[in-house]
Amino acid sequence: MRKRTHAREAALQILYQHEMNPAPAREIMDLYWDHNEPVPEDVKAFAEQLVRGTLEHAQELDQVIKKAAQNWDLGRMAVIDRNILRFAVYELLFLEDVPPKVTINEAVNIAKRFSQEESGKFVNGVLDHINHTEKPRYSASHEPEKKAE
């Protein structure tokens, strides 16, 4: 399994645990790492970046998802799907080093693996809509430099 795929799956499991049994994120991450096979530091770092970023921007992410998932209430979505959408939208909007196509493809594959049969299509539709309608929120210090012409 590719490292970032592994990290995304770990992030999903941590976010799921956080939603089912709210506790400080650090505590949940530590428990997760203690009870699972050791992973390389870069996998752990990316998973934790996804978790922290998703939780930090939760309200904004949920608003973006609500707008894109027309006729869907977040509370009615499957918990797995909701959390996949949250971390994937965080990637789309806040991580400039991950191409949108990669983020969407990874989220769809994780939905197919961890959720219901139709979840991949649902996740794909919502993320594709967000990718085409929302502007990235990279900080000014992370914007790519413009090349001199």
N, C-alpha and C positions, 0 to 999 in steps of 0.2 A: 504494500500500500504506500502511495506517495505521502511524503511528510505533511504537506498542507492538508491533504485529505484526512489524514490521521488527526491532525490538529482540529479540523472542523468537526469531526465526529466527537472528539473529546469536548469541545466547546458546547456542542449540542447537549451532550449528557450532563455537563455541569450546569448549563442554563435550565435544563429540565429539572434537575434536582433543586436548583434555587427556586424555581417556580412552585414545585410541589412541597418544599419544606424550607421556607425562607430563613436564611441565616446569612451572616456576612459572607460575601463572595470569597474572600481569602480562605475562610474556614472550609467552605465547600470544595474549593480547588485543592487545598491541602489534603482533605479526605479522599478526593478523587485520585490524586496522584499516589497517595499511600496505599490505596486498595486496587490499583491497576498495575500492569506490568510497567517497568521503567521505560521511559521514552527519551529520545534525544532532547537536549535542551532547546534546540530550535523549534521542535514540535510543541513542547511545553510553552515556550515563549509566545508562539503564534496563537495557540489555543487561549492562553491567558489574555492576550491582547484582544482577541475577539470577545471574550467574556466581559472584560472590563469596559471595553468600548460600547458593547451592546447594552450593558447595564447603565453606564454613564449617560447614554443618549436614548434611553428607553422610551421616554415620552415622545420625543421627536420621531423615532423610528415607528412607534405605534401609530402616530398620526399619518405618516407617509403610507404605511401599510393599509390603514383604514380607507384612505383616499383611493388607493389603487385597487383594493379588493372590494369593488362595488357590490353592495347587497350582502356583505359579510360583516358580521360583528366579530371583533377579535375574540371575545369570550366564547363564541360558538365554534371557533376553529379548533382543530385538534391541537393539543399542547405541543406535540412534536412539530407540526407544521408551523405553528405560530413562532416557535423558537428558531426554526430553520430560517423563516422569513426575517426575523429580527437580526440574526447575525449576518445573513446575506445582504440585507439592506445596509447594515453598518459597513460591510465591505464595499458595497457599491458607492456609498456616499462619502466615506471617510478614508478609505485606503487606496491611494492613487497607484500603488505598485501592483495591484491585482487587476488584470483586464476584466471588464464586465462579463464577457463571454465565459471566462473561467469561473467567476463567482456563480453565475447562473447555472452553468453545467454541473458544478460541484454540488450546489444546493439541490438541484433536481435529482441527482444520483443519490444523495443522502436521504432525500424524501422517499425515493423508491425503496431504499434499503431499510429505513427505520419506521416508515409510516404506512399509510393505507395505499391500496393499488392506484387510486386516482390522484394521490398527493403530488406526484411528479408533475402532472399537467397543471394542477392548481398553482404550485410553487413557480413553475415556469411562466405561466401567464401573469401572475402578480409581479414577479421580478422583471420580466420583459417590459411591462407597462412602466414600472418605476424607472428602469434604465432609460427609457425614451422620454420621460416627462420630468424627472427630477434632476437638479443640478448638483454636482458633487460639492461637498462642504469641506474640502481640504483647507487647512489653514494657510494663510498667506505665506508662511515660511516653508510650506511644503509644495507650493505651486511650482510646476516645472518652469525653468528659466526660459525666456524667449530668446531665440537665437538672433544675433545681429544679422541684418540683411545686407 
